[in-house]
Amino acid sequence: MKINLYEQLATELAGLIAERIYAPGERLPSIRHLADQKRLSISTVMQALRLLEDRGLIDARPQAGYFVRHRAHQLTTVASVENPKEPLYVGITNSLMRVCQANEAPGVVQLGSAWPPDELLPTRRIQQLVGTIVRRSPELLSTVSCYGSNEPNFIRQVIRRALDWGSISGEEIVVTTSCTEALQLCLRAVTKPGDTIAIESATYFVLLQLIESMGLKALEIPTDPCIGLSVDALELALDAGLVTACLFIPNVNNPLGCVMPEANKKRVAELLSKHGIPLIEDDIYSDLHFSQHRPWPIKAYDTSGHVMMCSSFSKAVSPAARVGYVVAGRYTEQVSLLKTISSGATSPFFQAVLAEFIGTSSYDKQLRKMRRTMEERVARMSDGVATFFPSECRVSEPQGGFVLWVQLPEQVNAMALHEYAIARRVAFMPGQLFSGSGKYVNYLRLNCCNGWTPEIIRGVQRLGELVHQAADADMRKRA
């Protein structure tokens, strides 16, 4: 696919900005200078600069030129090596349900639940494929079995997609009704009530819900907002014999957005193999990374079959299709049996539809569009926090996905803030919901999926005002 000259220049300048060659607030070279330097026309350079403006990377100042946009201060390293804490039973579901219900009220600006917006999904193409599969294989709409429910072409496409990082067998793939079901089945296969699950801190609240619903305990492992889980801290917990299984999101952690370095993933796989501890790996966001190459899952380094990798295509193709899968390794038989007796077959029809889509270049184009758009929207949200929130706030620097993790002033309670925000018609997810032990009182997660529309801008501005008010009110109390 041919790339226009202005897109090439925009990509080059974006890379220099990302590497801080041009720092926030710094003036870019003039249009004429860039045209002479790159041997391009003035109009080509102006197109490139407008594209960078649209992406939220630069601002135009009349009579002054183009400047790199300021970004919010980044979160600093927080992971530590320390003696393992006491495992705790989780109890977030009641609070989570109250927050989610409030967030769905009519007229609320959606900075809470993170689902890709309709305009970014290939809905029309999926509609066309539904018709194609109906005509080609009408029996898929009328026949189903609780056994052997994997649709062959779907399995084939999952295996082909995995060739970028390794080789998996179709015999170890179990198709599920969503990634969440895959995670739940894996937990059921390797735990019993009262067992302890090692999790990242912070981690996705649905994982905490699963742990809570199954009567398990959670052991929070310190997690760095840039490089992910502290492997040293995990090793201490494993050596102490505290862990029955692990449940991690090493690629594009939700809510932090971090990606674990490959060397750390390899070390985690080796540690788990040494101790005979299973890992349930949530890999759902890996395809939405912002780097040049897809990050490898920990499953790529698994030589003993202890890693169960769970994923789906809901974040980039169709949330409504409800098709996920798990590469279950040595636990395939247990997971397959639990799938059969709990929910039966996953729709072979929608497996066939998804297989038709992900087996073509259309899926790769869709991923490129999603990555480019989400990276721009995350950057926009980060700038919004820098513009409207108190200066002492800090944000994550996501390496993929579409959420932003924000550290508020220490005196602000995010759960209390949520009540005021809902009253002002703004939704977000309080930080306490991402911890089994009630950490992250002064943190929140923002959904960056939606475009930087006037409505979203007003919502971020309104939320920033509330954070200012909460911080100032507390300071007045102390005075």
C-alpha positions as CSV (number, residue, x, y, z in Angstrom):
1,M,0.0,0.0,0.0
2,K,1.5,3.3,-1.1
3,I,2.0,5.9,1.6
4,N,1.7,9.6,0.7
5,L,4.7,11.9,1.2
6,Y,2.8,14.0,3.8
7,E,2.0,10.8,5.8
8,Q,5.7,9.8,5.7
9,L,6.7,13.2,7.0
10,A,4.0,13.1,9.7
11,T,5.2,9.7,10.8
12,E,8.8,10.8,11.0
13,L,7.9,13.9,13.0
14,A,5.6,11.9,15.3
15,G,8.5,9.5,16.0
16,L,10.8,12.4,16.9
17,I,8.2,13.7,19.3
18,A,7.7,10.3,20.9
19,E,11.5,10.1,21.4
20,R,11.4,13.6,22.9
21,I,13.8,14.9,20.2
22,Y,11.2,17.6,20.1
23,A,10.0,18.0,23.7
24,P,6.6,19.2,24.9
25,G,6.3,23.0,24.4
26,E,9.2,23.1,21.9
27,R,8.7,24.8,18.5
28,L,9.0,22.6,15.4
29,P,11.1,23.8,12.5
30,S,9.3,26.3,10.2
31,I,7.2,25.1,7.3
32,R,9.8,26.5,4.8
33,H,12.7,24.9,6.7
34,L,11.0,21.5,6.6
35,A,10.2,21.9,2.9
36,D,13.8,22.7,2.1
37,Q,15.2,20.0,4.5
38,K,13.0,17.2,3.1
39,R,12.8,18.5,-0.4
40,L,9.0,18.7,-0.3
41,S,6.5,21.2,-1.4
42,I,5.0,23.7,1.1
43,S,1.6,22.2,0.7
44,T,2.9,18.7,1.5
45,V,4.5,20.0,4.7
46,M,1.4,21.8,5.7
47,Q,-0.7,18.6,5.1
48,A,1.7,16.7,7.4
49,L,1.5,19.3,10.1
50,R,-2.3,19.4,9.9
51,L,-2.3,15.6,10.3
52,L,-0.1,15.9,13.4
53,E,-2.6,18.5,14.7
54,D,-5.5,16.1,14.2
55,R,-3.6,13.5,16.1
56,G,-3.2,15.8,19.0
57,L,0.6,15.9,18.9
58,I,1.1,19.6,18.0
59,D,-0.6,22.9,18.3
60,A,-0.6,25.8,15.8
61,R,0.1,29.3,17.3
62,P,-0.7,32.2,15.1
63,Q,2.4,34.1,13.9
64,A,4.6,31.8,15.9
65,G,4.5,28.3,14.3
66,Y,3.8,24.8,15.4
67,F,4.6,23.6,18.9
68,V,4.6,20.1,20.5
69,R,1.7,19.8,22.8
70,H,2.2,19.6,26.6
71,R,1.4,16.2,28.1
72,A,0.4,15.4,31.7
73,H,3.1,14.3,34.1
74,Q,3.8,10.6,33.8
75,L,3.4,8.1,36.7
76,T,6.7,7.2,38.3
77,T,8.0,3.7,39.1
78,V,5.9,2.1,41.8
79,A,6.8,-1.6,41.7
80,S,8.8,-2.9,44.6
81,V,10.4,-6.1,46.0
82,E,9.0,-6.8,49.4
83,N,7.8,-9.7,51.5
84,P,4.5,-11.1,50.2
85,K,1.4,-9.6,51.8
86,E,-1.4,-11.7,53.3
87,P,-3.8,-13.1,50.7
88,L,-7.2,-11.6,51.0
89,Y,-10.8,-12.5,50.0
90,V,-12.1,-10.0,47.4
91,G,-15.3,-8.0,47.9
92,I,-15.7,-5.4,45.1
93,T,-18.8,-6.6,43.3
94,N,-21.4,-4.6,45.1
95,S,-19.5,-1.3,44.7
96,L,-18.7,-2.2,41.1
97,M,-22.3,-2.8,40.2
98,R,-23.4,0.5,41.8
99,V,-20.7,2.4,39.8
100,C,-21.6,0.6,36.5
101,Q,-25.3,1.2,36.9
102,A,-24.7,4.9,37.6
103,N,-22.4,5.2,34.7
104,E,-25.0,3.9,32.3
105,A,-27.6,6.6,33.2
106,P,-29.0,8.6,30.2
107,G,-27.1,11.7,29.3
108,V,-23.8,10.8,31.1
109,V,-20.5,11.5,29.3
110,Q,-19.0,8.1,28.9
111,L,-15.5,8.2,30.4
112,G,-16.1,4.9,32.3
113,S,-16.8,1.6,30.5
114,A,-14.2,0.9,27.9
115,W,-15.8,-0.5,24.7
116,P,-14.7,0.5,21.2
117,P,-17.2,2.9,19.6
118,D,-19.4,1.7,16.7
119,E,-17.7,3.9,14.1
120,L,-14.4,2.1,14.6
121,L,-15.8,-1.5,14.2
122,P,-16.1,-3.3,10.9
123,T,-19.8,-3.8,11.4
124,R,-20.8,-3.5,7.7
125,R,-18.2,-6.0,6.6
126,I,-19.4,-8.4,9.4
127,Q,-23.0,-8.0,8.2
128,Q,-21.9,-9.0,4.6
129,L,-20.0,-12.0,6.0
130,V,-23.1,-13.1,7.9
131,G,-25.0,-13.3,4.7
132,T,-22.2,-15.1,3.0
133,I,-22.0,-17.8,5.7
134,V,-25.8,-18.2,5.7
135,R,-25.8,-18.9,2.0
136,R,-22.7,-21.1,2.1
137,S,-23.3,-23.1,5.3
138,P,-27.0,-22.8,6.4
139,E,-26.6,-25.9,8.6
140,L,-24.5,-23.8,11.0
141,L,-27.7,-22.0,12.0
142,S,-29.6,-25.2,12.9
143,T,-27.1,-27.8,14.1
144,V,-25.0,-27.6,17.2
145,S,-23.4,-30.1,19.6
146,C,-22.1,-29.8,23.1
147,Y,-19.1,-31.8,22.0
148,G,-16.5,-30.9,19.4
149,S,-17.9,-27.4,19.1
150,N,-14.7,-25.9,17.6
151,E,-15.3,-24.7,14.0
152,P,-12.3,-25.9,12.0
153,N,-11.6,-22.7,10.0
154,F,-11.8,-20.6,13.2
155,I,-9.2,-22.9,14.8
156,R,-7.0,-22.6,11.7
157,Q,-7.1,-18.8,11.8
158,V,-6.2,-18.7,15.5
159,I,-3.2,-21.0,14.8
160,R,-2.1,-18.8,11.8
161,R,-2.3,-15.7,13.9
162,A,-0.1,-17.3,16.6
163,L,2.7,-18.0,14.1
164,D,4.1,-14.6,14.7
165,W,5.2,-15.7,18.2
166,G,5.2,-19.5,18.2
167,S,3.4,-22.7,17.3
168,I,0.3,-24.0,19.0
169,S,-1.8,-27.1,18.4
170,G,-5.4,-27.1,17.5
171,E,-5.9,-29.8,20.1
172,E,-5.1,-27.4,22.9
173,I,-7.6,-24.7,21.8
174,V,-11.0,-24.5,23.4
175,V,-13.5,-22.1,21.9
176,T,-15.5,-20.2,24.5
177,T,-18.3,-17.7,24.8
178,S,-16.1,-14.6,25.3
179,C,-12.7,-14.1,26.9
180,T,-14.3,-13.8,30.3
181,E,-15.7,-17.3,30.1
182,A,-12.3,-18.6,29.1
183,L,-10.7,-17.0,32.2
184,Q,-13.5,-18.4,34.4
185,L,-13.1,-21.9,33.0
186,C,-9.3,-21.8,33.5
187,L,-9.8,-20.7,37.1
188,R,-12.2,-23.5,37.8
189,A,-9.9,-26.0,36.2
190,V,-7.0,-25.3,38.5
191,T,-8.4,-24.0,41.8
192,K,-10.8,-24.7,44.6
193,P,-12.5,-22.3,47.1
194,G,-9.9,-20.8,49.5
195,D,-7.0,-21.0,47.1
196,T,-4.8,-18.0,46.5
197,I,-4.5,-16.3,43.1
198,A,-1.5,-14.0,42.4
199,I,-2.7,-10.9,40.5
200,E,-1.1,-7.7,39.3
201,S,-1.8,-4.5,41.2
202,A,-3.6,-2.8,39.7
203,T,-5.7,-5.2,37.6
204,Y,-9.0,-5.4,35.7
205,F,-12.0,-5.4,38.0
206,V,-13.7,-8.3,36.1
207,L,-10.7,-10.6,37.1
208,L,-11.4,-9.6,40.7
209,Q,-15.0,-10.3,40.3
210,L,-14.2,-13.8,39.0
211,I,-11.9,-14.4,42.0
212,E,-14.6,-13.2,44.4
213,S,-17.4,-15.2,42.9
214,M,-15.4,-18.4,43.2
215,G,-14.5,-17.9,46.9
216,L,-10.8,-17.5,46.1
217,K,-8.2,-15.2,47.7
218,A,-6.1,-12.6,45.9
219,L,-2.5,-11.8,46.4
220,E,-1.5,-8.5,44.9
221,I,1.9,-8.4,43.3
222,P,3.4,-4.9,42.9
223,T,3.2,-3.7,39.3
224,D,5.1,-0.9,37.6
225,P,3.1,1.4,35.3
226,C,5.8,1.2,32.6
227,I,7.2,-2.4,32.7
228,G,4.5,-4.3,34.5
229,L,4.6,-7.0,37.2
230,S,7.6,-7.2,39.6
231,V,9.0,-10.6,38.8
232,D,11.2,-10.5,41.9
233,A,8.1,-9.9,44.1
234,L,6.4,-12.8,42.3
235,E,9.4,-15.0,43.0
236,L,9.2,-14.2,46.7
237,A,5.5,-15.2,46.8
238,L,6.2,-18.5,44.9
239,D,9.1,-19.4,47.2
240,A,6.9,-18.7,50.2
241,G,4.3,-21.3,48.9
242,L,1.5,-18.8,48.9
243,V,0.3,-19.1,45.3
244,T,-2.0,-21.7,43.8
245,A,-2.3,-20.0,40.4
246,C,-1.6,-16.7,38.7
247,L,-3.9,-14.5,36.7
248,F,-2.0,-11.8,34.7
249,I,-2.4,-9.3,31.9
250,P,1.2,-9.0,30.8
251,N,0.5,-7.3,27.4
252,V,-1.4,-4.0,27.7
253,N,-2.5,-4.3,31.3
254,N,-5.9,-2.9,32.1
255,P,-5.9,-0.3,33.6
256,L,-2.1,0.6,33.4
257,G,-1.6,0.0,29.7
258,C,1.9,-1.3,30.3
259,V,3.7,-4.2,28.4
260,M,6.0,-6.5,30.3
261,P,9.5,-6.8,28.7
262,E,10.2,-10.0,26.9
263,A,13.0,-11.0,29.3
264,N,10.6,-10.7,32.2
265,K,7.9,-12.8,30.4
266,K,10.5,-15.5,29.8
267,R,11.6,-15.4,33.5
268,V,7.9,-15.7,34.6
269,A,7.4,-18.8,32.5
270,E,10.5,-20.4,33.9
271,L,9.5,-19.6,37.5
272,L,6.0,-21.0,37.0
273,S,7.4,-24.2,35.4
274,K,9.9,-24.6,38.2
275,H,7.2,-24.3,40.9
276,G,4.5,-26.2,38.9
277,I,2.1,-23.2,39.1
278,P,-0.4,-22.5,36.4
279,L,-0.8,-19.1,34.8
280,I,-4.0,-17.8,33.3
281,E,-2.9,-15.2,30.8
282,D,-5.4,-12.6,29.6
283,D,-4.1,-11.6,26.2
284,I,-7.1,-9.8,24.9
285,Y,-5.4,-6.4,24.2
286,S,-2.2,-7.6,22.6
287,D,-3.4,-6.9,19.0
288,L,-4.1,-3.3,20.1
289,H,-0.5,-2.5,21.0
290,F,1.1,0.8,19.8
291,S,4.6,-0.6,19.0
292,Q,5.9,-1.7,15.6
293,H,5.5,-5.4,16.4
294,R,2.9,-7.4,18.4
295,P,4.3,-8.2,21.9
296,W,4.7,-11.9,22.6
297,P,2.5,-13.5,25.2
298,I,4.1,-15.4,28.1
299,K,2.6,-18.5,26.4
300,A,5.4,-18.1,23.8
301,Y,8.0,-19.0,26.5
302,D,6.0,-21.8,28.0
303,T,7.8,-25.1,27.7
304,S,5.9,-27.1,30.3
305,G,2.2,-26.4,29.3
306,H,1.5,-24.5,32.5
307,V,0.3,-21.3,30.7
308,M,-3.3,-21.0,29.6
309,M,-3.6,-18.0,27.2
310,C,-7.1,-16.5,26.9
311,S,-8.3,-14.0,24.2
312,S,-11.1,-13.0,21.9
313,F,-11.8,-10.6,19.0
314,S,-14.3,-8.5,20.9
315,K,-12.2,-5.4,21.3
316,A,-11.3,-4.9,17.6
317,V,-14.0,-6.7,15.6
318,S,-17.4,-7.5,17.3
319,P,-18.2,-7.3,21.0
320,A,-21.6,-8.8,20.2
321,A,-20.3,-12.0,18.6
322,R,-19.2,-13.4,22.0
323,V,-16.5,-15.7,20.7
324,G,-13.3,-16.2,22.7
325,Y,-10.8,-19.0,23.1
326,V,-8.2,-20.4,25.4
327,V,-4.9,-22.2,24.4
328,A,-5.0,-24.4,27.5
329,G,-1.8,-26.4,27.4
330,R,-1.7,-29.3,29.8
331,Y,-5.1,-28.3,31.2
332,T,-7.0,-28.7,27.9
333,E,-9.0,-31.7,29.0
334,Q,-10.2,-30.1,32.3
335,V,-11.1,-26.8,30.5
336,S,-12.9,-28.6,27.7
337,L,-15.0,-30.7,30.1
338,L,-15.9,-27.7,32.2
339,K,-16.9,-25.8,29.0
340,T,-19.1,-28.7,27.9
341,I,-21.0,-29.1,31.2
342,S,-21.3,-25.3,31.9
343,S,-22.4,-23.7,28.7
344,G,-22.2,-26.2,25.9
345,A,-21.0,-25.2,22.4
346,T,-20.1,-21.7,21.4
347,S,-21.9,-20.6,18.2
348,P,-20.3,-22.3,15.3
349,F,-22.0,-19.8,13.0
350,F,-20.3,-16.8,14.6
351,Q,-17.0,-18.8,14.7
352,A,-17.3,-19.2,11.0
353,V,-18.1,-15.5,10.4
354,L,-15.1,-14.3,12.5
355,A,-12.8,-16.9,10.8
356,E,-13.8,-15.5,7.4
357,F,-12.9,-12.0,8.6
358,I,-9.7,-12.6,10.5
359,G,-8.4,-14.8,7.7
360,T,-8.1,-11.9,5.3
361,S,-6.1,-8.6,5.0
362,S,-9.3,-6.8,6.2
363,Y,-8.4,-7.8,9.8
364,D,-4.9,-6.4,9.5
365,K,-6.3,-3.1,8.1
366,Q,-8.8,-3.0,10.9
367,L,-6.1,-3.5,13.5
368,R,-3.9,-0.7,12.0
369,K,-6.9,1.6,12.0
370,M,-7.7,0.8,15.7
371,R,-4.1,1.2,16.8
372,R,-3.6,4.5,15.1
373,T,-6.9,5.9,16.3
374,M,-6.6,4.7,19.9
375,E,-3.0,6.0,20.2
376,E,-4.2,9.4,19.1
377,R,-7.2,9.3,21.4
378,V,-5.2,8.2,24.4
379,A,-2.8,11.1,23.7
380,R,-5.7,13.5,23.5
381,M,-7.1,12.3,26.8
382,S,-3.6,12.7,28.4
383,D,-3.4,16.2,27.2
384,G,-7.0,16.9,28.5
385,V,-5.9,15.8,32.0
386,A,-2.8,18.1,31.7
387,T,-5.1,20.9,30.7
388,F,-8.0,20.6,33.1
389,F,-6.8,18.6,36.1
390,P,-4.6,19.9,39.0
391,S,-0.9,20.1,38.0
392,E,0.1,17.4,40.6
393,C,-1.9,14.7,38.8
394,R,0.0,12.0,37.0
395,V,-1.0,9.7,34.2
396,S,0.1,6.4,32.8
397,E,1.8,6.2,29.4
398,P,-0.1,3.3,27.8
399,Q,1.6,1.1,25.3
400,G,-1.7,-0.1,23.8
401,G,-5.4,-0.3,24.4
402,F,-7.7,2.6,25.1
403,V,-7.7,3.5,28.8
404,L,-5.8,6.0,30.9
405,W,-4.8,5.5,34.5
406,V,-4.8,8.8,36.5
407,Q,-3.3,9.5,39.9
408,L,-5.2,12.3,41.6
409,P,-4.0,14.5,44.5
410,E,-3.4,12.4,47.5
411,Q,-6.3,13.9,49.5
412,V,-9.0,13.1,46.8
413,N,-11.1,9.9,47.3
414,A,-12.1,8.6,43.8
415,M,-15.2,6.8,45.0
416,A,-16.5,9.9,46.7
417,L,-15.6,11.9,43.6
418,H,-17.6,9.5,41.5
419,E,-20.9,10.4,43.2
420,Y,-20.3,14.1,42.5
421,A,-19.3,13.4,38.9
422,I,-22.4,11.3,38.2
423,A,-24.5,14.2,39.6
424,R,-22.7,16.4,37.0
425,R,-23.3,13.7,34.3
426,V,-19.8,12.4,33.9
427,A,-18.8,8.8,34.3
428,F,-15.4,7.2,35.2
429,M,-14.1,4.1,37.0
430,P,-12.8,4.8,40.6
431,G,-9.3,3.3,41.3
432,Q,-10.5,1.2,44.3
433,L,-12.3,-1.2,41.9
434,F,-8.9,-2.3,40.4
435,S,-7.6,-3.7,43.7
436,G,-8.7,-6.5,45.9
437,S,-7.5,-4.8,49.0
438,G,-8.9,-1.3,48.4
439,K,-5.8,0.4,47.1
440,Y,-5.7,3.3,44.7
441,V,-8.1,5.5,46.6
442,N,-6.9,8.5,44.8
443,Y,-6.7,7.0,41.3
444,L,-9.2,6.7,38.5
445,R,-9.4,5.1,35.0
446,L,-10.6,7.1,32.0
447,N,-12.1,5.6,28.8
448,C,-10.3,7.1,25.7
449,C,-12.3,5.2,23.0
450,N,-14.5,8.1,21.9
451,G,-13.4,10.9,19.7
452,W,-12.3,14.2,21.1
453,T,-15.7,15.7,20.6
454,P,-17.1,18.8,22.3
455,E,-19.1,16.6,24.6
456,I,-16.0,14.6,25.7
457,I,-14.0,17.8,26.1
458,R,-16.8,19.3,28.3
459,G,-16.9,16.0,30.3
460,V,-13.1,16.0,30.9
461,Q,-13.2,19.7,31.8
462,R,-16.1,19.2,34.2
463,L,-14.3,16.2,35.9
464,G,-11.2,18.3,36.2
465,E,-13.1,21.0,37.9
466,L,-14.5,18.5,40.4
467,V,-11.0,17.2,41.1
468,H,-9.9,20.8,41.8
469,Q,-12.8,21.3,44.1
470,A,-12.3,18.1,46.0
471,A,-8.6,18.8,46.5
472,D,-9.2,22.4,47.6
473,A,-12.0,21.4,50.0
474,D,-9.7,19.0,51.7
475,M,-6.9,21.5,52.0
476,R,-9.4,24.0,53.6
477,K,-10.4,21.4,56.1
478,R,-6.8,20.8,57.1
479,A,-6.2,24.5,57.4
